Amino acid sequence: MTRNKSLAVGLIVVGVVVLLGSAMADIIGLGAQPLVFGYKQLAGSAVGAALAVFGAVLYWRAGKGV
């Protein structure tokens, strides 16, 4: 069960980092067009959010012993 929680926390952290990195790409200087939220940023944000949610569900299930 501890291994599942560690994996879940890792997924949450990676998901949040990808989400924030994608959302702030223009501010960081990685965006192609400043002030335009492009499809790559949208895709990165969606993937990051999905990873974070999946990690949170995995963490919750590991805590319940399922």
PASEBA-1860 file (N, C-alpha, C; in nm, 3 decimals):
! residues 66
1> MTRNKSLA> 0.082/-0.119/0.000/0.000/0.000/0.000/0.086/0.126/0.000 ~ 0.200/0.124/0.065/0.288/0.241/0.069/0.342/0.272/-0.070 ~ 0.369/0.167/-0.148/0.420/0.189/-0.283/0.315/0.260/-0.369 ~ 0.188/0.221/-0.352/0.082/0.286/-0.428/0.068/0.433/-0.389 ~ 0.081/0.463/-0.261/0.073/0.603/-0.218/0.190/0.683/-0.273 ~ 0.309/0.624/-0.274/0.425/0.694/-0.329/0.407/0.722/-0.478 ~ 0.357/0.623/-0.550/0.329/0.642/-0.692/0.224/0.750/-0.713 ~ 0.120/0.748/-0.630/0.013/0.847/-0.641/0.065/0.988/-0.616
9> VGLIVVGV> 0.147/1.005/-0.513/0.203/1.137/-0.483/0.293/1.182/-0.598 ~ 0.369/1.090/-0.655/0.453/1.123/-0.770/0.371/1.169/-0.889 ~ 0.260/1.100/-0.915/0.172/1.140/-1.026/0.110/1.277/-1.001 ~ 0.072/1.302/-0.877/0.014/1.433/-0.844/0.117/1.543/-0.868 ~ 0.238/1.522/-0.820/0.343/1.624/-0.834/0.376/1.647/-0.981 ~ 0.395/1.541/-1.057/0.428/1.555/-1.199/0.312/1.622/-1.273 ~ 0.190/1.583/-1.241/0.074/1.643/-1.305/0.064/1.792/-1.279 ~ 0.086/1.832/-1.155/0.078/1.975/-1.121/0.191/2.052/-1.189
17> VVLLGSAM> 0.310/1.995/-1.193/0.423/2.063/-1.259/0.396/2.079/-1.409 ~ 0.345/1.974/-1.473/0.312/1.983/-1.617/0.201/2.084/-1.640 ~ 0.100/2.081/-1.554/-0.012/2.175/-1.566/0.036/2.319/-1.552 ~ 0.111/2.347/-1.448/0.160/2.484/-1.428/0.260/2.526/-1.535 ~ 0.347/2.434/-1.573/0.444/2.466/-1.679/0.377/2.498/-1.811 ~ 0.275/2.422/-1.844/0.202/2.446/-1.969/0.122/2.576/-1.962 ~ 0.057/2.597/-1.851/-0.025/2.717/-1.837/0.058/2.844/-1.834 ~ 0.180/2.835/-1.782/0.265/2.954/-1.768/0.376/2.959/-1.873
25> ADIIGLGA> 0.362/2.885/-1.982/0.467/2.879/-2.084/0.498/3.017/-2.141 ~ 0.397/3.100/-2.161/0.421/3.233/-2.216/0.497/3.321/-2.117 ~ 0.465/3.310/-1.991/0.532/3.390/-1.888/0.678/3.347/-1.873 ~ 0.701/3.215/-1.880/0.837/3.161/-1.867/0.920/3.194/-1.990 ~ 0.856/3.212/-2.104/0.927/3.242/-2.228/0.934/3.123/-2.321 ~ 0.854/3.021/-2.297/0.855/2.902/-2.383/0.746/2.906/-2.490 ~ 0.652/2.995/-2.476/0.540/3.002/-2.570/0.580/3.060/-2.704 ~ 0.513/3.015/-2.808/0.542/3.065/-2.943/0.492/3.207/-2.960
33> QPLVFGYK> 0.371/3.235/-2.912/0.314/3.368/-2.923/0.272/3.414/-2.785 ~ 0.334/3.518/-2.736/0.292/3.565/-2.604/0.147/3.610/-2.606 ~ 0.077/3.592/-2.501/-0.063/3.632/-2.485/-0.162/3.547/-2.565 ~ -0.116/3.436/-2.623/-0.206/3.344/-2.693/-0.192/3.208/-2.628 ~ -0.304/3.156/-2.579/-0.305/3.024/-2.518/-0.328/2.923/-2.628 ~ -0.220/2.862/-2.678/-0.227/2.775/-2.794/-0.271/2.634/-2.763 ~ -0.282/2.555/-2.871/-0.330/2.418/-2.855/-0.229/2.331/-2.780 ~ -0.099/2.360/-2.792/0.000/2.283/-2.717/-0.011/2.311/-2.568
41> QLAGSAVG> -0.037/2.436/-2.533/-0.057/2.470/-2.392/-0.184/2.405/-2.340 ~ -0.287/2.405/-2.419/-0.412/2.342/-2.379/-0.393/2.192/-2.360 ~ -0.324/2.128/-2.451/-0.300/1.984/-2.441/-0.213/1.953/-2.318 ~ -0.109/2.032/-2.296/-0.024/2.010/-2.179/-0.099/2.031/-2.049 ~ -0.183/2.131/-2.045/-0.263/2.156/-1.926/-0.361/2.042/-1.901 ~ -0.422/1.992/-2.006/-0.516/1.880/-1.992/-0.446/1.753/-1.945 ~ -0.330/1.725/-2.001/-0.255/1.606/-1.959/-0.210/1.621/-1.814 ~ -0.162/1.738/-1.777/-0.120/1.761/-1.639/-0.235/1.747/-1.541
49> AALAVFGA> -0.350/1.801/-1.576/-0.467/1.790/-1.489/-0.512/1.644/-1.478 ~ -0.509/1.572/-1.589/-0.549/1.431/-1.586/-0.455/1.349/-1.499 ~ -0.326/1.374/-1.508/-0.230/1.303/-1.424/-0.252/1.334/-1.276 ~ -0.276/1.459/-1.245/-0.298/1.497/-1.106/-0.426/1.434/-1.051 ~ -0.532/1.434/-1.130/-0.658/1.373/-1.085/-0.642/1.222/-1.070 ~ -0.575/1.159/-1.165/-0.552/1.015/-1.156/-0.470/0.982/-1.032 ~ -0.367/1.062/-1.005/-0.287/1.041/-0.885/-0.368/1.060/-0.758 ~ -0.457/1.158/-0.757/-0.541/1.181/-0.639/-0.637/1.065/-0.617
57> VLYWRAGK> -0.695/1.013/-0.724/-0.785/0.898/-0.711/-0.707/0.775/-0.663 ~ -0.589/0.755/-0.717/-0.505/0.643/-0.674/-0.468/0.656/-0.526 ~ -0.435/0.777/-0.483/-0.401/0.801/-0.343/-0.521/0.772/-0.254 ~ -0.637/0.816/-0.295/-0.759/0.797/-0.218/-0.791/0.647/-0.206 ~ -0.777/0.575/-0.318/-0.805/0.431/-0.316/-0.702/0.357/-0.232 ~ -0.577/0.400/-0.234/-0.474/0.333/-0.153/-0.501/0.354/-0.005 ~ -0.555/0.469/0.031/-0.588/0.497/0.170/-0.704/0.413/0.220 ~ -0.795/0.378/0.129/-0.910/0.297/0.167/-0.879/0.149/0.170
65> GV> -0.762/0.111/0.119/-0.723/-0.029/0.118/-0.787/-0.110/0.007 ~ -0.827/-0.042/-0.101/-0.892/-0.112/-0.213/-0.787/-0.157/-0.310
END
